[in-house]
Amino acid sequence: MELLSDMANVHAEPQLEDESLILFHIDGYERPPHIGQHTFPFEGRLADADGEPVCVLLFADPANRLWELEFIRWADGELQGPDWTTLRIVEKPSPVKG
């Protein structure tokens, strides 16, 4: 996985007006045909500007290259502005471990 290298050579393109979904374009990388994506084995949790909880998911393409970033606000309304000072990174449980 080339996550750190990808992060150094990426341009972000918001896909929604509230910027809750961001697509990444990696310099010099031609993506294979899009046939799926997967999350990394961790996620972020933080507070939105109004204190409501938000999950932060980072996705990779089928070649394990950086694909997109998604903010999931659990309260009603659009993403207002993540409070990055509240960010916590947590390991996601494996769906295959018993």
DSSP file (Angstrom, degrees, kcal/mol; ACC not computed):
  #  RESIDUE AA STRUCTURE BP1 BP2  ACC     N-H-->O    O-->H-N    N-H-->O    O-->H-N    TCO  KAPPA ALPHA  PHI   PSI    X-CA   Y-CA   Z-CA
    1    1 A M              0   0    0      0, 0.0     3,-0.2     0, 0.0    64,-0.1   0.000 360.0 360.0 360.0 137.9    0.0    0.0    0.0
    2    2 A E     >  +     0   0    0     62,-0.7     4,-3.1     1,-0.2     5,-0.2  -0.196 360.0 138.1-113.8  39.0    1.4    3.4   -1.0
    3    3 A L  H  > S+     0   0    0      1,-0.2     4,-2.5     2,-0.2     5,-0.2   0.904  73.4  44.6 -56.4 -49.8   -0.7    5.6    1.3
    4    4 A L  H  > S+     0   0    0      1,-0.2     4,-1.2     2,-0.2    -1,-0.2   0.906 115.9  47.4 -65.2 -41.1    2.0    8.0    2.4
    5    5 A S  H  > S+     0   0    0      1,-0.2     4,-0.7     2,-0.2     3,-0.3   0.917 112.3  50.4 -63.7 -43.5    3.4    8.3   -1.1
    6    6 A D  H >< S+     0   0    0     -4,-3.1     3,-1.3     1,-0.2    -2,-0.2   0.911 106.5  55.1 -60.0 -43.1   -0.1    8.9   -2.5
    7    7 A M  H >< S+     0   0    0     -4,-2.5     3,-0.6     1,-0.3    -1,-0.2   0.804 105.4  53.2 -63.2 -28.7   -0.8   11.6    0.1
    8    8 A A  H 3< S+     0   0    0     -4,-1.2    -1,-0.3    -3,-0.3    -2,-0.2   0.654 117.1  37.3 -78.7 -15.0    2.3   13.5   -1.0
    9    9 A N  T << S+     0   0    0     -3,-1.3    18,-3.2    -4,-0.7     2,-0.3  -0.122  93.7 112.2-129.0  37.0    1.2   13.5   -4.6
   10   10 A V  E <   -A   26   0A   0     -3,-0.6     2,-0.4    16,-0.2    16,-0.2  -0.832  45.8-157.4-119.5 150.7   -2.6   14.0   -4.5
   11   11 A H  E     -A   25   0A   0     14,-2.4    14,-2.6    -2,-0.3     2,-0.4  -0.987  21.5-137.5-121.1 135.9   -5.0   16.7   -5.4
   12   12 A A  E     -A   24   0A   0     -2,-0.4    12,-0.2    12,-0.2    56,-0.0  -0.755  15.5-171.3 -99.6 139.0   -8.4   16.8   -3.7
   13   13 A E  E     -A   23   0A   0     10,-2.7    10,-2.5    -2,-0.4    -2,-0.0  -0.927  20.9-135.6-130.1 106.0  -11.7   17.4   -5.5
   14   14 A P  E     -A   22   0A   0      0, 0.0     8,-0.2     0, 0.0     3,-0.1  -0.344  14.6-168.4 -59.4 138.6  -14.9   17.9   -3.4
   15   15 A Q        +     0   0    0      6,-3.4     2,-0.3     1,-0.1     7,-0.1   0.630  67.6  46.3-103.1 -19.2  -17.8   16.0   -4.9
   16   16 A L  S >  S-     0   0    0      5,-0.8     3,-1.8     1,-0.1     5,-0.2  -0.888  85.4-114.5-125.8 156.0  -20.6   17.5   -2.8
   17   17 A E  T 3  S+     0   0    0     -2,-0.3    -1,-0.1     1,-0.3     0, 0.0   0.845 117.7  48.3 -58.4 -37.3  -21.5   21.1   -1.9
   18   18 A D  T 3  S-     0   0    0      1,-0.0    -1,-0.3    -3,-0.0     0, 0.0   0.403 110.2-123.2 -85.9   4.8  -20.8   20.6    1.8
   19   19 A E    <   +     0   0    0     -3,-1.8    -2,-0.1     2,-0.1     3,-0.1   0.769  69.5 135.7  60.5  30.4  -17.4   18.9    1.0
   20   20 A S        +     0   0    0      1,-0.2    51,-3.0    50,-0.1     2,-0.4   0.538  67.9  47.3 -83.5  -6.4  -18.4   15.7    2.9
   21   21 A L  E    S- B   0  70A   0     49,-0.2    -6,-3.4    -5,-0.2    -5,-0.8  -0.976  70.6-176.4-136.1 121.8  -17.1   13.6    0.0
   22   22 A I  E     -AB  14  69A   0     47,-2.9    47,-2.5    -2,-0.4     2,-0.4  -0.975  11.8-153.1-125.4 124.6  -13.7   14.2   -1.5
   23   23 A L  E     -AB  13  68A   0    -10,-2.5   -10,-2.7    -2,-0.5     2,-0.4  -0.776  15.1-141.5 -95.2 138.4  -12.2   12.4   -4.5
   24   24 A F  E     -A   12   0A   0     43,-2.8     2,-0.5    -2,-0.4   -12,-0.2  -0.820   9.7-162.6-104.6 140.6   -8.4   12.2   -4.8
   25   25 A H  E     -A   11   0A   0    -14,-2.6   -14,-2.4    -2,-0.4     2,-0.5  -0.988  14.2-149.6-118.4 120.5   -6.4   12.4   -8.0
   26   26 A I  E >   -A   10   0A   0     -2,-0.5     3,-1.9   -16,-0.2   -16,-0.2  -0.797  23.0-113.8 -96.3 125.3   -2.9   11.1   -7.7
   27   27 A D  T 3  S+     0   0    0    -18,-3.2     3,-0.1    -2,-0.5    -1,-0.0  -0.321  97.9   4.8 -56.5 129.1   -0.2   12.7   -9.9
   28   28 A G  T 3  S+     0   0    0      1,-0.2     2,-0.5    -2,-0.0    -1,-0.3   0.511 102.2 117.9  77.1   5.2    1.1   10.3  -12.5
   29   29 A Y    <   -     0   0    0     -3,-1.9     2,-0.7     2,-0.0    -3,-0.2  -0.921  48.5-159.3-112.1 124.3   -1.3    7.5  -11.6
   30   30 A E        -     0   0    0     -2,-0.5    -3,-0.0    -3,-0.1     0, 0.0  -0.893  23.1-133.0-100.9 115.6   -3.8    6.1  -14.1
   31   31 A R        -     0   0    0     -2,-0.7     3,-0.1     1,-0.1    -2,-0.0  -0.352  14.4-121.5 -68.4 142.9   -6.6    4.4  -12.2
   32   32 A P        -     0   0    0      0, 0.0    -1,-0.1     0, 0.0    31,-0.1  -0.340  56.7 -64.9 -69.6 165.5   -7.8    1.0  -13.4
   33   33 A P        -     0   0    0      0, 0.0     2,-0.7     0, 0.0     0, 0.0  -0.288  64.2-104.9 -52.3 135.8  -11.5    0.8  -14.3
   34   34 A H        +     0   0    0      1,-0.2     3,-0.1    -3,-0.1    27,-0.0  -0.520  58.3 150.9 -72.8 110.3  -13.5    1.4  -11.2
   35   35 A I        -     0   0    0     -2,-0.7     2,-0.2     1,-0.4    -1,-0.2   0.031  65.8 -39.5-127.4  25.7  -14.9   -1.9  -10.0
   36   36 A G        -     0   0    0      2,-0.0    -1,-0.4     0, 0.0     2,-0.3  -0.747  49.6-135.7 141.0 172.9  -15.1   -1.2   -6.3
   37   37 A Q        -     0   0    0     -2,-0.2     2,-0.3    24,-0.2    24,-0.2  -0.957  10.2-157.1-154.5 165.5  -13.4    0.3   -3.3
   38   38 A H  E     -C   60   0A   0     22,-1.9    22,-3.1    -2,-0.3     2,-0.1  -0.984  20.3-113.2-147.4 157.0  -12.6   -0.5    0.3
   39   39 A T  E     -C   59   0A   0     -2,-0.3    20,-0.2    20,-0.2     4,-0.1  -0.472  32.7-108.8 -85.2 161.2  -11.9    1.3    3.5
   40   40 A F        -     0   0    0     18,-1.8    18,-0.1     2,-0.3     2,-0.1  -0.431  42.1 -97.8 -78.2 165.0   -8.6    1.3    5.3
   41   41 A P  S    S+     0   0    0      0, 0.0    51,-1.8     0, 0.0     2,-0.3   0.154 103.5  53.3 -78.4  24.6   -8.6   -0.7    8.6
   42   42 A F  E     -D   91   0A   0     49,-0.3    16,-0.5    16,-0.2     2,-0.3  -0.952  63.0-163.0-146.0 163.8   -9.1    2.5   10.7
   43   43 A E  E     -D   90   0A   0     47,-2.5    47,-2.9    -2,-0.3     2,-0.3  -0.962  18.1-121.5-144.1 163.1  -11.5    5.4   10.8
   44   44 A G  E     -DE  89  56A   0     12,-2.9    12,-3.1    -2,-0.3     2,-0.4  -0.789  17.4-164.3-104.5 151.0  -11.5    8.9   12.2
   45   45 A R  E     +DE  88  55A   0     43,-2.3    43,-2.2    -2,-0.3     2,-0.3  -0.999  23.6 144.5-133.1 133.2  -14.0   10.3   14.7
   46   46 A L  E     - E   0  54A   0      8,-2.5     8,-2.6    -2,-0.4     2,-0.4  -0.921  44.4 -94.9-154.0 177.2  -14.4   13.9   15.4
   47   47 A A  E     -DE  83  53A   0     36,-0.6    36,-3.1    -2,-0.3    39,-0.2  -0.798  30.8-130.1-102.1 144.1  -16.9   16.6   16.2
   48   48 A D    >   -     0   0    0      4,-3.1     3,-2.5    -2,-0.4     6,-0.1  -0.309  44.3 -87.4 -78.2 174.3  -18.6   18.9   13.7
   49   49 A A  T 3  S+     0   0    0      1,-0.3    -1,-0.1    32,-0.2    30,-0.0   0.791 132.1  48.6 -56.6 -29.6  -18.6   22.7   14.3
   50   50 A D  T 3  S-     0   0    0      2,-0.1    -1,-0.3     0, 0.0    -3,-0.0   0.337 123.5-103.0 -93.9   7.5  -21.8   22.3   16.3
   51   51 A G  S <  S+     0   0    0     -3,-2.5    -2,-0.1     1,-0.3     0, 0.0   0.329  75.1 139.6  92.2  -8.1  -20.5   19.4   18.4
   52   52 A E        -     0   0    0     -5,-0.1    -4,-3.1     1,-0.1    -1,-0.3  -0.409  59.4 -99.9 -70.9 146.8  -22.4   16.7   16.6
   53   53 A P  E     -E   47   0A   0      0, 0.0    21,-1.7     0, 0.0    22,-0.5  -0.382  39.4-174.3 -71.8 144.5  -20.4   13.4   15.9
   54   54 A V  E     -EF  46  73A   0     -8,-2.6    -8,-2.5    19,-0.2     2,-0.4  -0.999  14.3-147.3-137.0 135.7  -18.8   12.7   12.5
   55   55 A C  E     -EF  45  72A   0     17,-2.3    17,-3.0    -2,-0.4     2,-0.5  -0.818  11.3-151.0 -98.6 145.8  -17.1    9.6   11.3
   56   56 A V  E     -EF  44  71A   0    -12,-3.1   -12,-2.9    -2,-0.4     2,-0.4  -0.973  13.2-171.4-121.3 117.6  -14.2   10.0    8.8
   57   57 A L  E     - F   0  70A   0     13,-2.9    13,-2.8    -2,-0.5     2,-0.5  -0.915   9.1-157.9-114.4 134.9  -13.7    7.1    6.3
   58   58 A L  E     - F   0  69A   0    -16,-0.5   -18,-1.8    -2,-0.4     2,-0.3  -0.948  15.4-160.4-112.0 127.7  -10.7    6.9    4.0
   59   59 A F  E     -CF  39  68A   0      9,-3.3     8,-2.8    -2,-0.5     9,-0.8  -0.782   7.3-157.2-112.3 151.3  -11.1    4.6    0.9
   60   60 A A  E     -CF  38  66A   0    -22,-3.1   -22,-1.9    -2,-0.3     6,-0.2  -0.872  20.8-120.5-118.3 155.7   -8.7    2.9   -1.5
   61   61 A D    >   -     0   0    0      4,-2.7     3,-2.4    -2,-0.3   -24,-0.2  -0.253  47.8 -82.6 -82.6-179.9   -9.3    1.7   -5.1
   62   62 A P  T 3  S+     0   0    0      0, 0.0   -25,-0.1     0, 0.0    -1,-0.1   0.718 132.5  55.6 -60.1 -19.8   -8.9   -1.9   -6.1
   63   63 A A  T 3  S-     0   0    0      2,-0.1     3,-0.1   -31,-0.1    -2,-0.0   0.248 120.6-109.2 -94.0  12.7   -5.1   -1.4   -6.5
   64   64 A N  S <  S+     0   0    0     -3,-2.4   -62,-0.7     1,-0.2     2,-0.3   0.780  73.9 139.3  64.5  30.1   -4.9   -0.1   -2.8
   65   65 A R        -     0   0    0    -64,-0.1    -4,-2.7     1,-0.1    -1,-0.2  -0.802  66.8 -82.4-103.8 148.4   -4.3    3.5   -3.9
   66   66 A L  E     + F   0  60A   0     -2,-0.3    -6,-0.2    -6,-0.2   -40,-0.1  -0.193  56.6 162.2 -51.6 128.8   -5.9    6.5   -2.2
   67   67 A W  E     -     0   0A   0     -8,-2.8   -43,-2.8     1,-0.3     2,-0.3   0.763  48.5 -20.3-118.8 -62.1   -9.4    7.0   -3.6
   68   68 A E  E     -BF  23  59A   0     -9,-0.8    -9,-3.3   -45,-0.2     2,-0.4  -0.986  40.8-135.8-155.4 163.8  -11.7    9.2   -1.5
   69   69 A L  E     -BF  22  58A   0    -47,-2.5   -47,-2.9    -2,-0.3     2,-0.4  -0.982  22.9-168.3-122.5 131.4  -12.5   10.6    1.9
   70   70 A E  E     -BF  21  57A   0    -13,-2.8   -13,-2.9    -2,-0.4     2,-0.5  -0.981  11.4-157.3-128.0 133.3  -16.0   10.6    3.3
   71   71 A F  E     - F   0  56A   0    -51,-3.0     2,-0.7    -2,-0.4   -15,-0.2  -0.931  10.3-161.2-104.2 124.9  -17.4   12.5    6.3
   72   72 A I  E     - F   0  55A   0    -17,-3.0   -17,-2.3    -2,-0.5     2,-0.5  -0.914   1.8-162.5-111.8 108.2  -20.5   10.9    7.8
   73   73 A R  E     - F   0  54A   0     -2,-0.7   -19,-0.2   -19,-0.2     4,-0.1  -0.797   4.1-161.5 -89.7 123.8  -22.5   13.3   10.0
   74   74 A W        +     0   0    0    -21,-1.7    -1,-0.1    -2,-0.5     2,-0.1   0.713  68.5  72.5 -82.3 -21.0  -24.9   11.3   12.2
   75   75 A A  S    S-     0   0    0    -22,-0.5    -2,-0.1     1,-0.2   -23,-0.0  -0.441  98.6 -82.7 -87.0 166.0  -27.2   14.3   13.0
   76   76 A D  S    S+     0   0    0     -2,-0.1    -1,-0.2     2,-0.0    -2,-0.1  -0.288  89.9  38.1 -62.4 152.2  -29.6   16.0   10.6
   77   77 A G  S    S-     0   0    0     -3,-0.1    -4,-0.1    -4,-0.1     2,-0.1  -0.163  91.8 -52.6  97.3 171.4  -28.2   18.5    8.2
   78   78 A E        -     0   0    0      1,-0.1     2,-0.1    -2,-0.1    -3,-0.0  -0.344  66.5 -80.4 -81.5 162.5  -25.0   19.0    6.1
   79   79 A L        -     0   0    0      1,-0.1    -1,-0.1    -8,-0.1   -59,-0.1  -0.428  42.8-169.0 -59.4 131.6  -21.4   18.9    7.3
   80   80 A Q        -     0   0    0     -2,-0.1    -1,-0.1     1,-0.1    -2,-0.0   0.783  58.3 -52.0 -99.3 -32.4  -20.7   22.3    8.9
   81   81 A G        -     0   0    0      2,-0.0   -32,-0.2     3,-0.0    -1,-0.1  -0.089  56.7-115.6 152.4 101.1  -17.0   22.2    9.4
   82   82 A P        -     0   0    0      0, 0.0     2,-1.1     0, 0.0   -34,-0.2  -0.220  18.6-133.3 -58.0 138.6  -15.0   19.4   11.2
   83   83 A D  E >   -D   47   0A   0    -36,-3.1     3,-2.1     1,-0.2   -36,-0.6  -0.795  20.9-169.7 -91.5  94.7  -13.2   20.4   14.4
   84   84 A W  E >  S+     0   0A   0     -2,-1.1     3,-1.3     1,-0.3    -1,-0.2   0.686  78.0  71.8 -64.5 -19.1   -9.9   18.7   13.6
   85   85 A T  E 3  S+     0   0A   0      1,-0.2    -1,-0.3    -3,-0.1    -2,-0.0   0.686  97.5  51.6 -69.3 -15.1   -8.7   19.3   17.2
   86   86 A T  E <  S+     0   0A   0     -3,-2.1    -1,-0.2   -39,-0.2    -2,-0.2   0.390  80.7 133.8 -99.0   2.3  -11.1   16.6   18.3
   87   87 A L  E <   -     0   0A   0     -3,-1.3     2,-0.4    -4,-0.2   -41,-0.2  -0.293  29.2-179.7 -62.0 130.6   -9.9   13.9   15.8
   88   88 A R  E     -D   45   0A   0    -43,-2.2   -43,-2.3    -2,-0.0     2,-0.5  -0.995  18.1-145.3-126.2 136.5   -9.4   10.4   17.1
   89   89 A I  E     -D   44   0A   0     -2,-0.4     2,-0.4   -45,-0.2   -45,-0.2  -0.897  23.4-178.1-101.1 127.6   -8.1    7.6   14.9
   90   90 A V  E     -D   43   0A   0    -47,-2.9   -47,-2.5    -2,-0.5     2,-0.3  -0.951  28.9-114.5-128.1 146.8   -9.6    4.2   15.8
   91   91 A E  E     -D   42   0A   0     -2,-0.4   -49,-0.3   -49,-0.2     3,-0.0  -0.608  31.4-130.8 -76.6 135.2   -9.0    0.7   14.5
   92   92 A K        -     0   0    0    -51,-1.8     2,-0.1    -2,-0.3    -1,-0.0  -0.674  26.8-107.2 -84.9 140.8  -12.1   -0.8   12.8
   93   93 A P        -     0   0    0      0, 0.0    -1,-0.1     0, 0.0   -51,-0.0  -0.411  36.9-109.9 -65.3 142.8  -13.1   -4.3   13.9
   94   94 A S        -     0   0    0      1,-0.1     3,-0.3    -2,-0.1    -3,-0.0  -0.550  14.4-145.4 -73.5 133.9  -12.4   -6.9   11.2
   95   95 A P  S    S+     0   0    0      0, 0.0    -1,-0.1     0, 0.0     0, 0.0   0.646  99.4  47.1 -73.2 -12.2  -15.5   -8.4    9.6
   96   96 A V  S    S+     0   0    0      2,-0.0     2,-0.3     0, 0.0    -2,-0.0   0.586  88.6  95.3-106.2 -11.7  -13.8  -11.8    9.4
   97   97 A K              0   0    0     -3,-0.3     0, 0.0     1,-0.1     0, 0.0  -0.589 360.0 360.0 -80.3 142.5  -12.3  -12.1   12.9
   98   98 A G              0   0    0     -2,-0.3    -1,-0.1     0, 0.0    -2,-0.0   0.443 360.0 360.0 -89.0 360.0  -14.4  -14.1   15.4
